[in-house]
Amino acid sequence: MDAKTLYQDAIRRVAGRIRESAPEDLVERFSACSGFDASSYCFCRPEFDGAVCAVDGSNTIVLDAGSFAIAAVRASVSAYTGSARFCHRTTPLHIVTVNPGTGNEDFDTLYYDCFRCPPKAHLNHDDPVRNTAVIRDTLEYWAAMEMAAELDAGDLLVLDGTLQVRHASHDEVIERLLNLCNLRGVLIAAVTKRTSLTWGGGHPIVPAAEGLARELSVREPWYLCVSAAEGLIDREEARPWKQRGEQYVTRLHPRAQRAFKVEIPKYYGPDNVERVFSALASFADDGRVTGYPYPLLDAHLTTKIGMDAVDQVRRDIIRDMDLLGMTYADYTGIFGDYHDELDRY
Amino acid sequence: MNLIDIDGSDASKYRLIGDRVLSYRFAVPHDEELFLGEILKITDSVKGLTFFAKVSDLLHDCNFADPNWDTRPHTEHFYGIGEDVFILVEALPLGYVGVDGAFRKPRTIPAKFSRVERPGSDDFAFLRQVMGDIEVGVMKTGQDVLQDVQVALPSAVMRQHMGIFATTGMGKSNFMKVFCASSMQARAFGLLIVDPHGEYVAGGRSSSGKETRGLLHYQAGREGLSVFSTRSEQFRKKYLLEQLYLDHDDFRAPDLLLLYEHSPPQREVVEMLESTPGSDVIDFFQKTDFATFDAETYSGPHPRIARDLKNFSPSTLSVMQRRIMGMMNRNRGFLRKRGSSIPEIMKALHKNKVVLIDIPGMSEQSELFVLSIITRKIMRNHQGEGGEEEPKQVLITIEEAQRVLGSGPGSTQIFREAAMEGRKFGVGLCVVTQQPKNIDARVLAQLNTFVVMGLSDRGDRDTIASSAKQDLSRLDTEIQTLEPGEAVISTIGIPFPVSTRIHLFEDYIQDLNERPRAKPIDDGLDKTF
């Protein structure tokens, strides 16, 4: 088989798989499989009298030596009431080393700084990017705890992601966060920009729920509890510490580009659920990202570690290496690889 | 571990981010009220220099990568828009003041992120050193004026000609009256102005119908004004005006070229008689019957003229005769055989007075006729002066100058001569026109002072921009948006084009009348001793 045919076959195969996951009759199948009808979709008024506080984090690998990497991590919060931002905060930019294999001193230290106790599980991933994401989550959860302690009853705390944790050390942290919110009457929700949730053996859940709403002419903003249908969702995680919330699909504005998934604690009654979605919908009218809660975008823009910041960190590291008597040749010897050479061509 | 409050203050605004020496750029909040033409101060604390720049363009901009963020339908609400959405300001460098207080042209660039702010009157102290003595208004910055920064034209450059460009209703007459009043006060040069509408003497009505005052109302400056008028004796006596007379010898045949279209033979007749005294020409044409005219048998008092005209056809000469008679008839109010006001006019001009030729109700031809004669007399007088002394300075105003300084064939030799050569004899022209594009480019190139009021025609603005000694092209938008009574003034000595709010004449003369007069040094000696 020649290269062209090989390539075309691969493309055809991939397209076929996409078609399989989203067949022509996806909506009909979803309707039959879930039993959802128009009454399953709940309307929420885009009105909210409280504050919405969003938490987001950012992480990036600054330098990679192969045997270890250096990453920059931070988390930020942005809180709005009405159209005005009343809180705009960030953690310092943390520079940490992330190494494949067992244990990470920087993670342990940072975790202790945040929660005044050592992590229950060490950072043992082989992938430095995954390790960095765990460190970022640590900062995000800590920032969320700080804000949960400050917000008033009835306000909403929004996390970027899910209520599931990606590292065992965060299990008790999220429990504490949920308890704190519950105790203080602060609502909490996790917004996922892109979800891996599927149903019926691999069909994506968001396009199916959105397609059915369209077919049923459901008026926005709406939300649908997809985890309410018994056995609908494919990927129930095996480990119970990862399961904390009900899964919802929502579309918050008639002009929204797309629907997305929201996770809300299982124990919320219908009034609290509606209040959560009303709060999200009331901030989903920004012209730039219509349909997406603006405080989350603001937190995202605040926390994003751009190339400028990365370059600055690199320069600062080189400067301090110089103070330790190391040369630029030492720097390139440790952190340079042939990718840099290849990138020039 | 702590969560740090992000500083809400925005350092990205009002700091220089441009990258060019000839164009500055900075951002201001999206809801900031900033106007074209506004002058801003840029403080370079690194080099200790203070730069000045004029806002030349304003545009909305943002930090978003998405170029369509603001054009999508149904996007009426935006949170926190002021952080990433802003107005980008383009500013034209004017120059900078160094530690020595001297103003220099913008040949260097302010340090990156130099602070940009609105200047106060004190910041323009350097301008007082370069401003002239003929006050016309106050400096304008955007929509406001800096009351303490007077704009004054230097009288010393008046011989290098001046242009006043404005369409109807933009305040041209008001400017001229303010200019006259300041000239009456300064007494630094003689200013000739011919007024066929009779509005400069005692006022009248503006183009908008509003009642206006005249130069006579500037009582404190009365000594600096001489008026030669064709009005009734009663009026002249009331206001102490001189009667205007021109005599036949003031006239020269080329003056006819201004009044009529001439065929080539007729033009030859004019050229033939160019140096013949006007009284002889008039007398010859008054007394000769061209139906029977024969140069060989002519026995009248002007045989030389008869000889000169012997080869012209009787019909050509008859036409010339009719025209001379018409000219005599049209100007009989002030044209007589003997006795001219020209010597008095000249004397007044050389005493650095404003000389107003007030000929209300006269035709356009009469206006040009008078102006042509006086201009020629001034030119010949100054050309004949010679000597070691600095020649007296006289500025001759030509209203609707495109009539006599257009780019067509040379029917206006004397004005062209004044424009091209007047400078060295101390004679300047004040060219007033609504249509600068119709003025001969060679004449425009001679002008060193430009007073540009509102010009809506792009061709006119382009003509001005290409003729001015300072770069006015980047002030095009500002010139286009000038309001009545506002002007952009470019002149020698003032280091950059200055936007000016021209004084309102009525307010200005009231102020001048109330100002204490400068007393001569020996005033009061009689009483003291």
Interface residues (C-beta under 8 A of the other chain):
Chain A: S76 V77 Y80 S83 R85 H88 R89 T90 T91 P92 L110 D113 C114 W142 A143 E146 R255 F283 D285 D286 G287 R288 T290 Y294 D298 T302
Chain B: M1 N2 L3 I4 D5 I6 G8 F64 D66 W69 D70 R72 H74 T75 E76 H77 F78 Y79 G80
